[in-house]
Each structure stands twice: as structure tokens, then as C-alpha cells.
């Protein structure tokens, strides 16, 4: 294989969009598409929620192994290695879907994708900062987010629609999803090959492991870790991290099964393609719009001004699922509107959570603090989501969504406990 010419820098348009496509795609495959896949293959809601929630674990413990990415080899090396691992694992999921023990095999490969994706996230974000000067980092931050969301739409929407199209074209369900996953593996392999030739070799992208600095580095990391948990008001901070999104954690593994389950089981009885359009396309676009408006709103008035409006935006639209589960409407436009409303509210209100993590991360060890915050966020998603399928199967969809509304109460309580600087997040004039 030819070794690419070692260009120290390249036009960011040549690699930033594709890098963040590669960052978004495996995460959505693991967290969202796996749920739809297993539902179509007949796995119970209890098992879907339990086992796919465990897949959050790599993002929970990511802060613990992220220092090794700095210590050994380059960020570019880790990006390419993880993209090879993810491509091979996606192909392996495709190969094992038609087998008798598909659930055990595919979960194992989803685990590999999850660990590869979490490691890729850390390497890609570090590579972005090393490769671009500060003014270009600021200029391309919106491009990063946009292409991450495009990956979400292409995976949660386009890939699911494609699998649904194959289902409706005479392929049985395992074969349809097998083809869809082979397609995703091929696309991701093409991204990996493209990055092999296009990613630059920034001069600062080198391992910290020279001699044996790991002891000092590890001590510094442990010191930063300890200082995080000595922050003033740490208990209310942790409560906010765990409970602000408690209701949403109860929804994330149940929305797709609710949309797919037949009406005889209390679901809406939608086809795979309809779920791809409603939840994976319209819903994601609404989420994006809500997030953009949320960021703009905070930049104008600050986080403290918007926090109560945003906690309402996250939680109150969950009422649409109470309505849908009680009435089971047939009108696709109405279902689209309900999902769009809930996703828009979540996108708008989640901005407050993101900004709160940034505020908490301020200080000497900003990067480590933010990594710890995202790990706690992932843990707060994982634990409640694990039990959501079991609860839903015992309560039924109508009662389960009433329970979700009850689970919104802690979010309001913890919002009242945290202290927020009135000027934080406000654009300086």
C-alpha cells in the first residue's frame, strides 16, 4: 500500500465533514439503530432495553482510558485504527444477523463498535484541536455539528428507511437488515480509506510517551479527577447530571418499539420505513432546530435566564406519548407532528444540560473535567434505560408513558438546587 504524502495541513473542508460523519454514524448505530433492528427481529422490549443500554458503558468509562490515546501513538493512528475496527464489526453484525444465535453474536460486535466509537470520539476531537488554529476551530465548530447530525439522519433515517424498503421488496427481515448493515460497513470502509489518504499529519500530533512520562501524566490525571469531585456544590451538580434527563432516559429505548409494535400490543403499528421517516428524519431535523435555537437563546440571555424554560421544554412535550398511547391515531401527519414537537423540545432543553456541563468544567483541567462530565452523563442514561423495557412490558404503553411523566418531577427538583452564574453563556458585547 502506498504511504500518503505527509502533508502537515490540509483544507479543513477536505476532512472535517467526513471525520464527523465517521464520529456520528457508529454512535447512532449502537444507541438507536440496534433498538430498531432487535425489535424487527422479535426481541422483547425488556431484553432490548437491558442489553442495548449496557452499550453506553464505553462512553461512561471513556475518561479512564482517554489518557492512553495521548500517551501512545498519534491521534491520526487511533482514528484510522478505530475506523478499521468499526468497519469490520459492522460487517460482522451483517454476517451474524441471519444466524440462529444472532442476538448474542450481534451484541458482541455492537460492543466492539461502541468501544471503537468512544475511542474514535476522543481521538477525533483531539485531532481537530491539534490540526486547526483557534480561529479555524471556531469557524468549523458549526460544520462539525452539522455533519454529525447528517450522520444521524443518514443512519437513523436513511439506513432504516433502506432496510424497510428491502423488507417491502420481498426480502425477509434478517436478509433485509443483513444487506443494510453490509451497505453501512462498505460506506464506513470507504470513509476509512479516504481518511488514510486525506487526514493531515499535524506537527503537534505526537505521543506524550517519550522516556516514561506516563507516571507524571497519570498522577496529573488523577489529581484532576479528584479535584472535580471536590468542586463546591458537587452533590447538587451530580444530582443535576443524573436526574435532569431522567424522563428522557425512560423514553429513549421505548419510542421505536412503541412506534413499531402492532396495535394489538398497544403500539402504533408503523412500518420500518415509516419509523425511519418519522423518528429518524423528521424527528432528528426537529432536534437540530431545537438545539440551534437553544444555543442562540442562551447566547442572548445566558443560561440562568433560560434554565426553567428549558427544563419545561425537555419534559412537558413528553405528554405527546401519553396522547398517542391512549388514542393510537392512524394519521401519519399527526404522529409526525407529535414526534417533531417532542424532539424539538428535547433539542431546545438539552442545550441547558450541555451548557451546564461546560460551566462545571471551567478551571485548570477543563478537558478532563468535561470528559468526566460526559462520562457521568452517559452513566445517567445507561442505568435508568436498562430497566425501561421491563417496566414497559409490565405496565403497558399507556401506563408506562404516565410513569414517564412522573419521572419528569426529579428534573424540576434538581434544576432548583444548582447555582448558575447570571452571566454564564451570555455573549459578551
C-alpha positions in Angstrom: 0.0 0.0 0.0 1.3 3.5 -0.9 2.1 5.7 2.1 0.4 9.0 1.8 2.5 12.2 1.4 2.9 13.6 4.9 1.1 16.9 4.5 1.2 18.9 7.7 -2.1 20.6 7.0 -4.9 20.4 4.5 -8.0 22.4 3.7 -10.4 21.6 6.7 -13.3 21.2 4.2 -11.4 18.1 2.9 -11.5 16.2 6.2 -13.6 17.9 8.9 -17.0 17.0 7.4 -16.0 13.3 6.8 -14.4 13.0 10.2 -17.6 14.0 12.0 -19.7 11.8 9.7 -17.5 8.9 10.9 -17.9 10.1 14.5 -21.7 10.2 14.4 -22.5 7.1 12.4 -21.3 4.3 14.8 -22.8 6.0 17.9 -26.2 6.1 16.3 -25.9 2.5 15.0 -25.1 1.4 18.6 -27.6 3.5 20.5 -30.6 3.8 18.1 -30.4 1.5 15.1 -29.7 -1.5 17.3 -33.0 -1.0 19.1 -35.0 -1.0 15.8 -33.0 -4.0 14.5 -33.8 -6.1 17.5 -37.4 -5.1 17.6 -37.8 -6.2 13.9 -36.1 -9.5 14.8 -38.6 -10.2 17.6 -36.5 -9.5 20.7 -38.6 -8.4 23.7 -38.6 -4.8 25.0 -37.1 -6.0 28.3 -34.1 -7.5 26.6 -33.7 -4.7 24.1 -33.6 -2.0 26.8 -31.4 -4.0 29.1 -28.7 -5.2 26.7 -28.6 -2.1 24.4 -28.4 0.2 27.5 -25.2 -1.7 28.5 -23.7 -0.4 25.2 -23.5 3.1 26.8 -20.7 1.8 29.1 -17.8 2.7 26.8 -18.9 6.3 26.9 -19.2 6.1 30.7 -15.7 4.9 31.3 -14.1 6.8 28.3 -12.4 9.3 30.6 -10.5 6.5 32.3 -8.8 5.3 29.1 -8.6 8.5 27.1 -5.2 9.4 28.5 -3.7 6.4 26.8 -4.6 7.9 23.4 -2.4 10.8 24.3 0.4 8.6 25.7 0.7 6.1 22.9 0.8 6.7 19.1 -0.8 9.6 17.3 -4.4 10.8 17.2 -4.3 10.1 13.4 -3.2 6.5 14.1 -6.1 5.9 16.6 -8.7 7.4 14.2 -7.7 5.0 11.4 -7.3 2.0 13.7 -10.8 2.6 15.2 -12.3 3.1 11.8 -10.9 -0.3 10.6 -12.3 -1.9 13.8 -15.7 -0.3 13.3 -15.9 -1.3 9.6 -15.0 -4.9 10.4 -17.5 -5.0 13.3 -20.4 -3.6 11.1 -19.6 -6.3 8.5 -19.6 -8.9 11.3 -23.0 -7.7 12.5 -24.3 -8.2 9.0 -22.9 -11.7 8.8 -24.3 -12.9 12.1 -27.9 -11.4 11.7 -29.1 -14.5 9.7 -27.6 -17.0 12.2 -29.6 -18.9 14.9 -27.7 -17.2 17.8 -27.9 -13.7 16.2 -28.7 -11.9 19.4 -25.5 -13.0 21.3 -23.3 -12.5 18.3 -24.6 -9.1 17.2 -24.5 -7.8 20.7 -20.8 -8.8 21.0 -20.0 -6.9 17.8 -22.1 -3.9 18.8 -19.8 -3.8 22.0 -16.8 -3.6 19.7 -18.4 -0.8 17.7 -19.2 1.0 20.9 -15.7 0.8 22.3 -14.3 1.8 18.9 -16.7 4.7 18.6 -15.9 6.1 22.1 -12.2 5.9 21.4 -12.7 7.4 18.0 -14.6 10.3 19.6 -11.7 11.2 21.8 -9.1 10.9 19.1 -11.1 12.8 16.5 -11.8 15.7 18.9 -8.2 15.9 19.9 -7.0 15.7 16.3 -9.4 18.6 15.4 -7.8 20.8 18.0 -4.3 19.9 17.0 -4.8 20.3 13.3 -6.6 23.7 13.2 -5.6 27.0 14.6 -8.0 28.6 17.1 -9.8 30.8 14.6 -10.5 27.8 12.3 -11.6 25.7 15.2 -14.3 28.3 15.9 -15.2 28.7 12.3 -15.7 24.9 11.8 -17.5 24.1 15.1 -20.8 24.5 13.3 -19.7 22.3 10.4 -18.7 19.6 12.9 -22.2 19.6 14.5 -24.0 19.8 11.1 -22.2 16.7 9.7 -22.6 14.8 12.9 -26.4 15.5 12.6 -26.2 14.5 8.9 -24.7 11.2 10.0 -27.7 10.9 12.5 -30.2 11.4 9.7 -28.4 9.2 7.3 -28.2 6.3 9.8 -31.3 6.6 12.0 -33.3 7.8 9.0 -31.8 6.7 5.7 -30.5 3.3 6.7 -33.7 2.4 8.5 -35.8 3.5 5.5 -33.5 1.4 3.2 -34.0 -1.6 5.4 -37.7 -1.0 5.4 -37.7 -0.7 1.6 -35.9 -4.1 1.4 -38.5 -5.6 3.8 -41.3 -4.4 1.5 -39.5 -5.7 -1.7 -39.7 -9.4 -0.8 -36.7 -9.8 1.4 -37.3 -11.4 4.8 -36.4 -9.3 7.8 -33.0 -10.8 8.6 -31.9 -10.7 5.0 -33.0 -7.1 4.6 -31.1 -5.9 7.7 -28.1 -8.0 6.7 -27.9 -6.1 3.4 -28.4 -2.8 5.1 -25.5 -3.4 7.5 -23.2 -4.6 4.7 -24.0 -1.3 3.0 -23.1 0.7 6.2 -19.9 -1.4 6.6 -18.9 -0.6 3.0 -19.6 3.1 3.4 -17.6 3.3 6.6 -14.7 1.4 5.0 -14.7 4.0 2.2 -14.5 6.8 4.8 -11.6 5.0 6.5 -9.7 4.7 3.1 -10.4 8.3 2.4 -9.1 9.4 5.7 -5.9 7.3 5.2 -5.0 9.5 2.3 -6.6 12.8 3.3 -6.1 13.3 7.0 -3.1 15.7 7.6 -0.1 14.9 9.8 -0.1 17.9 12.1 3.3 18.6 13.7 1.8 18.5 17.2 0.2 15.2 16.8 2.7 13.0 18.6 2.5 10.7 21.6 3.4 12.0 25.0 5.1 8.7 25.8 8.7 9.8 25.5 11.0 8.2 28.0 8.4 7.3 30.7 6.2 10.4 31.4 3.2 8.2 32.0 3.7 8.2 35.8 3.6 12.0 35.9 0.8 12.2 33.4 -1.3 9.6 35.3 -0.7 11.5 38.6 -1.9 14.7 36.9 -5.0 13.0 35.6 -5.8 11.5 39.0 -5.3 14.9 40.6 -7.7 16.5 38.0 -10.2 13.6 38.7 -10.0 14.2 42.4 -10.4 18.0 42.1 -13.5 17.6 40.1 -15.3 15.8 42.9 -14.1 18.4 45.4 -15.9 21.2 43.5 -18.2 23.4 45.5 -21.8 22.1 45.4 -20.7 18.8 43.9 -23.7 16.9 45.2 -26.2 19.2 43.5 -24.1 19.0 40.4 -24.1 15.2 40.3 -27.9 15.2 41.1 -28.4 17.5 38.1 -26.3 15.3 35.8 -28.2 12.2 36.9 -31.8 13.5 37.1 -32.3 16.4 34.7 -32.9 13.8 31.9 -34.4 11.0 33.9 -37.7 11.1 31.9 -35.9 11.1 28.6 -33.8 8.1 29.7 -37.1 6.2 30.1 -38.2 7.1 26.6 -35.0 6.6 24.5 -35.3 2.8 24.3 -39.1 2.6 24.1 -40.0 5.1 21.4 -39.0 2.9 18.5 -40.7 -0.2 19.9 -43.8 1.8 20.6 -43.9 3.0 17.0 -43.3 -0.5 15.6 -45.4 -2.7 17.9 -48.8 -3.7 16.4 -51.9 -2.0 17.7 -52.9 -5.3 19.4 -49.9 -4.8 21.7 -50.6 -1.1 22.3 -48.2 0.3 19.7 -48.8 2.4 16.6 -48.1 -0.4 14.1 -45.9 1.6 11.8 -43.6 0.0 9.2 -39.8 0.1 9.4 -39.7 2.8 6.6 -42.3 5.0 8.4 -40.3 4.8 11.6 -37.2 5.9 9.6 -39.0 8.9 8.2 -40.9 10.0 11.3 -38.3 9.2 14.0 -35.1 9.1 12.1 -35.6 12.1 9.7 -38.4 14.5 10.8 -37.6 13.9 14.5 -33.8 14.5 14.0 -34.4 17.6 12.0 -36.6 18.9 14.7 -34.0 18.0 17.3 -31.4 20.0 15.3 -33.6 23.1 15.0 -34.4 23.0 18.7 -30.6 22.7 19.6 -29.7 25.6 17.3 -32.4 27.8 18.8 -31.4 26.8 22.3 -27.8 27.8 21.7 -28.9 31.1 20.2 -31.2 31.8 23.1 -28.6 31.2 25.8 -26.1 33.3 23.9 -28.5 36.2 24.1 -29.7 36.0 27.7 -27.5 33.5 29.5 -28.1 30.0 30.9 -29.7 31.2 34.2 -32.4 33.2 32.3 -33.4 30.2 30.2 -32.9 27.2 32.6 -36.5 27.0 33.8 -38.0 27.4 30.3 -35.6 24.7 29.0 -36.4 22.2 31.8 -40.1 22.6 30.8 -39.1 22.2 27.1 -37.4 18.9 27.9 -40.2 17.4 29.9 -43.7 18.8 29.1 -43.7 17.6 25.4 -43.4 14.0 26.7 -47.2 14.3 27.1 -47.5 13.6 23.4 -46.7 10.0 24.1 -49.5 9.8 26.7 -51.8 11.1 24.0 -50.5 8.7 21.3 -50.6 5.7 23.6 -54.2 6.5 24.8 -55.7 7.2 21.4 -53.5 5.3 18.9 -54.2 7.7 16.0 -53.9 6.5 12.4 -53.0 9.9 10.9 -49.3 9.9 10.0 -49.2 13.7 9.8 -50.4 13.9 13.4 -47.9 11.3 14.5 -45.2 13.2 12.7 -46.3 16.4 14.5 -46.2 14.8 17.9 -42.7 13.3 17.4 -41.4 16.6 16.0 -42.8 18.5 19.0 -41.2 16.2 21.5 -37.8 16.1 19.7 -37.8 19.9 19.2 -38.4 20.4 22.9 -35.7 17.9 23.8 -33.2 19.6 21.5 -34.0 23.0 22.9 -33.9 22.0 26.5 -30.9 19.7 26.2 -28.8 22.8 25.4 -29.1 23.8 29.1 -27.6 20.4 30.1 -24.7 20.9 27.6 -24.0 24.4 28.8 -24.2 23.3 32.5 -21.5 20.7 31.7 -19.3 23.4 30.2 -19.8 25.7 33.2 -18.9 22.9 35.6 -15.8 22.1 33.5 -14.3 25.6 33.8 -11.0 25.7 35.5 -7.4 24.4 35.2 -8.4 20.9 33.9 -11.1 21.9 31.6 -10.7 19.0 29.1 -10.5 16.3 31.8 -13.5 17.9 33.7 -15.6 17.8 30.5 -14.7 14.2 29.8 -15.7 13.3 33.4 -19.0 15.2 32.9 -19.8 13.4 29.7 -19.0 10.0 31.4 -21.4 10.8 34.2 -24.0 11.9 31.6 -23.7 8.5 29.9 -24.0 6.7 33.2 -27.1 8.7 33.9 -28.5 7.5 30.6 -27.4 3.9 31.0 -28.8 2.9 34.4 -32.4 4.0 34.1 -32.7 2.9 30.4 -31.7 -0.7 31.4 -35.0 -1.1 33.3 -37.2 0.8 30.9 -38.2 -2.3 28.8 -39.1 -4.4 31.8 -41.2 -1.6 33.2 -43.0 -1.0 29.9 -43.8 -4.7 29.5 -45.3 -4.8 33.0 -47.2 -1.6 32.8 -48.3 -1.5 29.1 -47.6 1.5 26.9 -50.4 3.8 28.2 -49.4 3.4 31.9 -45.7 3.4 31.1 -45.9 6.9 29.5 -47.8 8.1 32.6 -44.9 6.8 34.6 -42.5 8.8 32.3 -44.4 12.0 33.2 -43.9 11.1 36.9 -40.2 10.7 36.2 -40.1 14.4 35.0 -40.5 15.6 38.6 -36.9 15.0 39.7 -35.7 17.1 36.7 -37.5 20.1 38.1 -36.2 19.5 41.6 -32.5 19.3 40.7 -32.9 22.4 38.5 -33.9 24.3 41.6 -30.8 23.0 43.5 -28.0 24.2 41.2 -26.3 27.5 41.3 -25.7 29.3 38.0 -23.8 32.4 37.3 -26.2 35.0 35.8 -23.7 35.9 33.1 -22.6 32.4 32.1 -23.3 31.6 28.4 -24.3 35.2 27.6 -22.5 36.6 24.6 -20.1 39.4 25.6 -20.8 42.6 23.8 
